[in-house]
């Protein structure tokens, strides 16, 4: 039963994460937090934005996907916690 639950959690996390990343990637680039977060991540990874100007879009997309998957994983974790809290205690 645990395998089914873990599999469901992984599939839910991937589905929510990729839907969220798809939504965010369709936002206009002028969306203020987007370029700032891409620049921040590139500085944090010690990637020169001038030398790698052609990689900014790719790195930005990877950052969006990773951040979306993290948010989705936290959402699935929170939902699991709520479901366990609301479930009656298991009786043996």
ZIDADA-V26284 format. One record per backbone hydrogen bond with DSSP energy under -1.0 kcal/mol. CO is the residue of the C=O (numbers start at 0). NH is the residue of the N-H. If there is no record, write none. Layout:
BEGIN
co=CO nh=NH
co=CO nh=NH
END
This chain:
BEGIN
co=0 nh=4
co=1 nh=5
co=2 nh=6
co=3 nh=7
co=4 nh=8
co=5 nh=9
co=6 nh=10
co=7 nh=11
co=8 nh=12
co=9 nh=13
co=10 nh=14
co=11 nh=15
co=12 nh=16
co=13 nh=17
co=14 nh=18
co=15 nh=19
co=16 nh=20
co=17 nh=21
co=18 nh=22
co=19 nh=23
co=20 nh=24
co=23 nh=26
co=27 nh=30
co=30 nh=33
co=31 nh=35
co=32 nh=36
co=33 nh=37
co=34 nh=38
co=35 nh=39
co=36 nh=40
co=37 nh=41
co=38 nh=42
co=39 nh=43
co=40 nh=44
co=41 nh=46
co=42 nh=45
co=47 nh=51
co=51 nh=54
co=54 nh=58
co=55 nh=59
co=56 nh=60
co=57 nh=61
co=58 nh=62
co=59 nh=63
co=60 nh=64
co=61 nh=65
co=62 nh=66
co=63 nh=67
co=64 nh=68
co=65 nh=69
co=66 nh=70
co=67 nh=71
co=68 nh=72
co=69 nh=73
co=70 nh=74
co=71 nh=75
co=72 nh=76
co=73 nh=77
co=74 nh=78
co=75 nh=79
co=76 nh=80
co=77 nh=81
co=78 nh=82
co=79 nh=83
co=80 nh=84
co=81 nh=85
co=82 nh=86
END
